[in-house]
């Protein structure tokens, strides 16, 4: 699903998983809540994980400034 991402696609905040809800929906197992603030422009049209699709949000560019679910394995804390 996310195997096409190599390197840093963006950076910002990852939220503790004490609150396992995002927009009143339970987070999927293996996912964390992130806010999309900074996106490498070459990844703006990259699709989001299916659990993060809703309404008009289908790619990273659409998710700018919003909270989404992101797979824990795809996050590197630095």
WOHU-V356760 format. One record per backbone hydrogen bond with DSSP energy under -1.0 kcal/mol. NH is the residue of the N-H (numbers start at 1). CO is the residue of the C=O. Records with the same first field share a line. If there is no record, write none. Layout:
NH: CO / CO
This chain:
5: 2
11: 38
15: 33
22: 25
25: 22
27: 20
31: 28
32: 70
34: 68
35: 13
36: 66
40: 9
43: 40
44: 41
46: 43
48: 58
52: 49
53: 50
54: 57
57: 54
60: 46
61: 44
63: 59
64: 61
65: 36
66: 63
68: 34
70: 32
72: 30
74: 71
75: 72
